[in-house]
Amino acid sequence: MSQIPEPDETPQGPAYEGRLLVRPEDEVVDQGAGFDLTTLLSRRHVLSALGLGAGALALAACSGGSSGGSGSSASAGTTTATTAGEIPEETNGPYPADGTNGVTVLDESGIVRSDITSSLEGGTVAEGVPLSFTFTLTDLSADGAALEGAALYLWQCDAAGRYSMYSEGVEDETYLRGIQVADADGALTFSTIVPACYTGRWPHLHFEVYPDADSATSAENAIATSQVAFPEDVLADIYALDAYAGSTENLAQVSLDTDNVFSDGHELEMATLTGDTSSGFVGSLAVAIDPTTEAGVSGGGGGAGGGGEPPSGGAGGTPPSRDDG
């Protein structure tokens, strides 16, 4: 029996859950990220109105995207950290796949998902130490109220320092990229892996925040673009694993003070991490945003070279060729 939802035929054209399909000729699951996000938000509001708990909301989050597996939204409620100021604006790097550097994943079906370890449509699964990471989004222009309904796009390199869609050997993969929507507490959680350390950069995650579901289709609509730094004290054991070959050497050649992103201050971008290499890690970051100010996105790599060359990537931790990622 088919699991693909069928649209309703209306005088205006095919519709799903009362909304006209943006791509009438395609199936409901192929309407793009904006349509997927709106569907997910609608389900969350319905569940909340019915009095269903966090478990039901987590189920809705998982069902909102395809080929992501089960998420770990339950840990989102444990994040209570607050920030002392607005999250710094940072470059989106050379490998964002947000439309600013050659390719985009934002309009792909299934990009709304909590588990980003596999490529869309069930492709390759990224190897590495498991990481459940929660962002908590707040609105500085509204006295720190939760940014419910905001969408966050997360992307990162794998354990070998490669970025899907760009690096040699993984150009056709889409793993370690995904979108989630903030719940009533402003929280959203991804199941991912700890990233590698490649030449010239401190270990990090990239993210963009969008004001709502429909706008999460182009980097031009982002209200914040920033990065997450990893605490040094957890990295030695992780990078001693075979999957992270090369990261220990790369980490020894960089510091938070010399990194070209975090050297001007990283206090608001430093993740809180607990766990171990056997059971995995749980991480979090509180992200305060003032949506009324203009976001200073630096697209296409942020370096003098503009878009930059794709990373060379490869087995054994060969790093990307640019150091501004």
N, C-alpha and C positions, 0 to 999 in steps of 0.2 A: 504494500500500500504506500502511495507516495506521501512523503512528509513535507512536500513543498506546498505552502498555503496558496489557495486559489483566490484571485481578486473577485470583487463584486462588479457586475456590469451595471453602469449607471448611464444616464443620458449624456453626461459629460465625458464618459470614457471609463476604463477599468479603474477600480479603487480598492484600497485595502484599509480596513479599520477607519473608514470615512475619509481617507485621503487619496486623491487622485495619484496614480502612478506617474512618476517623473519620466519613466521610460516605458510607455504603454505597450510597446512591442516585446518587452522582456518580462521574465518571471518576477514575482514579488521579491525573491531573494537577490535579484540582480539590479536593485534600484539605487545602489550607492550608499556611501556612509551616512549622508545627511538623512536619508529616508530611514535607514536602519536605526539611527540614534533617536529619531522622533518616535519610532515604534517602541523602542526600549523605554523611553521616558514615559510614554503613555501607559505601558504595563506597570511601571513602578508606581505611578500615581494611583492606579486602580488597586494594586495590592495594598498600598498604604491606607486607602479609603476603606478597604475591607478589614483592616486591622491585622493583616498578616505580618509576621515578624521578619527579622533580618534574614532568616533562612530563605523565606520566599522571595525577598528582594534579590538575594544572591542568585537564586534560581533564575529569576527574570533576567539578571545581568548576563548569565551564561547563555540563556536561550536567545539573547538579542543578536548574537553573532554566530557564524558558522565556523566549524573546524578549529575550535580553540580549546576543547576539553572543559573540565570544570574549573571555575575560578576559586579564589580564596577570599571572597568578599567579607567573610566573617571577621577577619582580622582588622577590617577597616574601622570598626567601632572602637578598637583599642587605642587608636591614635588620638592623643589629646594635646600634642605639642602645639604651641603657638609661636609666632615669629615676632620680632621686634621691629619689622619694617617690611617694605615691599620687596618681593623677590627680584633680584637683579636681572636686567635684560642681558642675554648672552647671544652669541652667534648660534645659528642653527647648524653650522658646520657644512662641510661639502657633501654630506650623504643623507639629507633629510627625507627624500622621497615625498616632499610636500608640494611639489610643483615649482620650486624655486631653483632646482638644479637638475633639469633634464627629465625626471620621471616623477610620478606621483602614485601613492598607494591609497590616498584618502578616498578615492571614489570606487575602490574595490569592494565587492560584496564580501562580507565576513570580517572586515577590518574592525568592526565593533566587537571586541572580545576581551575577556579578562586574561586568558592564557595565551601568551604570545610566543611560546617556545617553538611552535611549529609554523611552517609556511602555510599560507592560505590554501584551501582545497586539499589539506592533508599531506603536504609535502614534507620536506626534511625537518627533523626536530633538532634544535640547537643543543649541543652537549655542553654541560657545565654544572656548577653548583647551584641548586635551586634557590630562588629568591622570591619571596612574596613581599611586594612593595606597595605601600599605601601612601597616597597623596591626600592631604586635607586642604581644601581650597576655601579661603575666606575673602570677603569683600571689604577692603579698607574704607571704601566710600560709604559703607553702610555699617559702620561701627564694628567691623569684624564679623558680620553675619556670614553664615555658610553660603557658598556659591552653589546652591543646589541647581542641578541641570546644566552646569558648565561641562564642556567636553575637554578631555585631555588626551593628546596624541603623544605616545611614548615611543622612542626608538633608541637603539644601542648597538654596539658591536658584539660579536660572539666571543667564545673563549679563545679563539685564534686571532682576535683583533680585526675580524672581517665584518663589513656591513652588507647585509642582504641588499640585492638590487644594484649594487655597485662593485663589490670586490670580485676579483678574479676567482672563478669557480662557484660563486654563489649569486651570480647576476640574475638568475632565474628564480631565486628563492625570495620569500617575503617574511621570513621569521624575524622575531624580535622587533616587531612593529605592531602597534594596536591602539585603539581608541576605547576609552571608558567614559562614563557619565557620572558626575558627582551625585551622591544621594542627598537626603535631607540634612545630613551633617556635613556636607561638602566633601565627603570621603569617597575614594575610589581605589580599587586594588588590582594590581597586575601580578600574574604568576609568570616569572621570567627566570633568568640566570644572572649570576654575578658576571659583569663584563671583564674582558681582558684589560691589561695595560699595554698599549702600543706606544711606539717611539714618540716622545715629545709631549704626550698628554697624560695627565693624571686620570685614573679610572673614573668613569663618569657615565651618566645617562643623559639623554636629551629629551626635552618635552616642550610642547606648545599647548597653551590653554585657549579655548575658544568660548565665546559667551553663551552659546546655545548649540543645540543639536544641528540645526540647519546650516550653521556657518562653518562647521568642521569639514570643509571641502577645499579650502585654499589657505595657504599661509598668510595671505593678505588680511584674513579675517581674525588672526590670532590677537588676543589681548595680552599675552605674555609669552615670551620665549626664553627658556633658561636651561640650566643643567644641574645635575645632582652630583656632588662629590662623595667619594667613599672614604670612610675613616681608615687610617693606615693600620691600626692595630688588628684589624681582621684579615688583612690581605696576605700576610706571609703564608699562613696555612693553606689558603685557597690557591695561591699561585705556585705552591709546591706540588700540586697535582699535575699529572701528565697532560690533561686537557688544556692546561694553561701554559704550556711550554713557551718560554720566551718572556713571559710577563714579569718574572722576578728580576731579570736583567734590565728590562725596560723601566720598571719601577725605581730601580736604583739610580737611574739617570735623570729622574725628574722629582720635583717636590711641589707641594701646594704653593710655595713661595715663588717657584720658577715657572709653573704652568701658565700658559698664555691666557687662560680663562679665569682661573681661580686666584691668581697672584695678587689681584687688587682687592681681595676680600672674599671669603667663602663661608662666613658664619651662617648666613641665611640659606646656603645651598648644601650644607653638610648633612648627610643622611644619618639617622640613628639606626644602628644595625645590631641584632642579637642572633645567636645561633652558632652552628658549627658546620664543618664540611660534610659530616655524615648525615645530619638531619636537614641541612639547609639553613637559610637565614630569613629573618623577618626584618624588613626595613621600613622606614617612614620618613616623610618630609612634610612639614607644614608650609604651605605656599600662600602668602598674602598678596593680593592683587588689587590695584585700584583701576577698575574698568573705565573710569572717566578720563584717565590719562592716555596719551598716545603711546602705543607700544613701539619700542625702537628695535624692531627685528633687523638683524644683519643676515641677509640671505646669501645663499650660494657660496658659503664657506667663510666669509668674513675676512679673508686674508687678501693680500695684495693681488693674488692671482685670480680673484673672482671665484668662478665655479670650482676650480681645482680639478685635478685628475683623480679618477677613481682609485681607491686603495688597491695595492697589489694583492694583499691577502694571501692566505694559503696555510698549509699545514705547518705546525711547529711555531706558530705565533708570529709569522712574518707580518709586520705592521702595515697600516695604510701609509701611503707615500707622503701625505700631507700631515702637518702637525697642528692644524687649526680646527680639527674635528671635535 
